[in-house]
Amino acid sequence: MQKAAFWTSKSHRFFLMFVQVVAAGYIVTVLAPETIVSSPVEPIKQWILSASSQGALVLGLPISEPLWWFGYLVTALTGATYILRWRGKYKHIPPARRVADSVFLLTGVYLLDVWISTVPRYDWEATSWVFPMVALFSVVIAWYDQRAAQRLLAVAGVAVVVECIYAIIYHLWGIHQFYTPHFGLRTRGTLGNPIFLGALTLVGFPLVLHQVTVGKVKYFRMLWLAGCATVLLAAWLTYTRSIWVGLAATYLYSALCWTWDRSRSSLRQWMILMTVVCISIAAFLRTPLSSQDRSSWGRLAIWEVAMLRIVPLHPILGAGAGSYGHLQREYITERLAQFNPYNAEPKNLFLLLLTEHGIIGLAVFLLFILRILQLSLFFSGNATSVEERAAALLLRGVVIGILAAGLFETTVFFRGREASSLAMLAVVACIVASSRVSEYGTISRTEHPVHTGKNAPHHQHALLRVGFVLLAICLLVAVLAASGLWQFTRARGQIDAYRTRAPARPQFTPLTQVAEPMRYALIASEDGNFYQHHGVDWQALHRALRVNIRSLRFKQGGSTLTMQTARYLFVGREKTLSRKLAEILLALEMEKRLSKERILELYLNSVRFGLGAEDIGTACRVYFGKKPGELTLAESAFLAGVLPEPPKGREELTVEKVERCKRRALSRLGYFFAWRYSPRQIERAMGEKIVFVWER
């Protein structure tokens, strides 16, 4: 028994050590990439990314997509594990538990984005940064004690200082610099932009200052103090006014809060002086209040477009992560256009959350900030040691700097701000983990009886109800999947016969007898990536799913030509989830056994064109009294464009509908096959009038 317990304890310690090493390595690679401290870890990181991308092109998926879904699943399971297991560790410390709750609630906003985003082609990288950061946060609050948390903060502080040293050296040597028009060179270190480095310093300065405060050895405290100066100098060399404003707010707050430590009065005075200097320089840098101050006047124009044109489009749920850049180009004003903007975000943290995640996303973020401030009040109000006072100072310093600079710049929770976002979450996680073993938390801990049955707490009953609902959903999905698999198995054996067999239609037209404009217009209108995918366009399916969830009804199908052909030939035209699964499986199988030309030929002789025509030959005769090989470009575009809304009678073919169908197909034809049809040909076809056989 004792031997088994010894080995169990030893393996547990080894596991915790391994987790801490991995977490530290991840922090170093994000906060100080391509530096001397991250060089031992970078090869491992690259090997993991390379290994995970092997085979990702199977089924036509982009390389990043399988890895993204893996991260999504792990993050969702992590949130469920927190609710069911880890949350109970903080039941005696409500402020810490509420902070953790708000982090996972904010994570839920980003997890929901993949189902409701309005971006035409979903940008997987816009939310991929969330997954490893949530994993780190979860690991820290679940398995770290106070000592391990302090070590992780020290590692993060070292990484920040090293990154700032590289930024200073690069600036002195004139390498890896960022050029700003009408200003000059600005340092960015090993990160991609001065904004990224500046946002990191907003968290890095109070983090390094925290090490000065809690340090026990004078020599190390002097080194950390030198690190503070390094961070400030790097932030200075970014020449970013919003970062200086954020740091000035942090300086001032830190100086005012050090009233409990008289030994730091000189440092407090120095920080107040730095506050005045930063605010003064920020106010007069880059020719303020003149027409050449592109940064200031451009921001005002950006905020105007964001508030008046973009936010009202989707005020509740937002337009989706990574959507702002596209929307700004679409709704740009003349005033903003004169600044030639190239930003992908609205230069304001709160506006970014409002435009991309709506009022709900902004509210959840503000709740997260509120919970952090409440935790800092918990530490400062019940502090019994220097460490607890320093923890409160660290949390508030980070929040104040991020929010102050966030009024003029996107500082966290956006692509490119991974370093500052990770540093902020690491700080919060370490403070939360420390609260579990803080002196106040230990004293306030009381034993609570275990309740079962009717006396069980309300949250246990709620978890049971959630479990039953999830079980019912899983059973429903299993039934639908089984039905789809059965339909696929039943129809799979018939695919080979269609290599030569023709569909049961009144008239079958070989592909060689169909006019070339008709073939290209059909592909462009119905499936522009027909020759690129392997039967299923996963991006189109995902886009259709998001549109249907947003509208709470079936609005788009996202089916490729191959999937539609499988529907017409094998599973029927009824739209159900089980039939959609059968379509996907059959389409993948058809692409293996049939050529693209044969699939297109089967489709042309199976699709409904309206007015009772269910093949291309009948449609040409009913609409134009022609053979398929005699169609003009305009007539071909109309037949391709009418497929989404086939008319039942001639009275439905109004002038507006005919023109809409023709122009929709021609515009897509000019986009997907610009190499084959010139703008002049498209324009000529746009102006051609469609004359039906009954109008002659």
Buried (B, 14 or more C-beta within 10 A) or exposed (E): EEEEEEEEEEEEEEEBEEBBEBBBBBBBBBBBBBBEBBEEBBEEBEEEEEEBBEEBEEBBBBBBBBBBEEBBEBBBEBBEEBBEEBBEBBEBBEBBBBBBBBBBBBBBBBBBBBEBBBBEEBBBEBBBBBBBBBBBBBBBBBBBEBEBBBBBBBBBBBBBBBBBBBBBEBBEEEEBBBEBEEBEBBBBBBBBBBBBBBBBBBBBBBBBBBBBBBBEEEEEBEBBBEBBEBBBBBBBBBBBBBBBBBBBBBBBBBBEBBEEBEEBEEBBEEBBEBBEBBBEBBEEBBBBEEEEBBBBBBBEBBBEBBBEBBBEBBBEBBBBBBBBBBBBEEBBBEEBEEBEBEBBBBBBBBBBBBBBBBBBBBBBBBBBBBBBBBBBBBBBEBBEEBBBBBBBBBBBBBBBBBBBBBBBBBBBBBBBBBBBBBBBBBBBBBBBBBBBEBEBBEEEEEEEEEEEEEEEEEEEEEBEEEEEEEEEEEEEEEEBEEBBBEBBEEBBEEBEEBEEEBBEBEBBBEBEEBBEBBBBBBBBBBBBBBEEBBBBBBBBBBBBBBBBBBEEEEEBBBBBBBBBBBBBBBBEEEEBEBBBBBBBBBBBBBBEEBEEEBBBBBBBBBBBBBBEBBBBBBBBBBBBEBBBEEBBBBBBBBBBBBBEEBBEEEEEBEEEBBBBBBBBBBBBBBEBBEEEBEEEBBEEBBEBEBEBEEEE
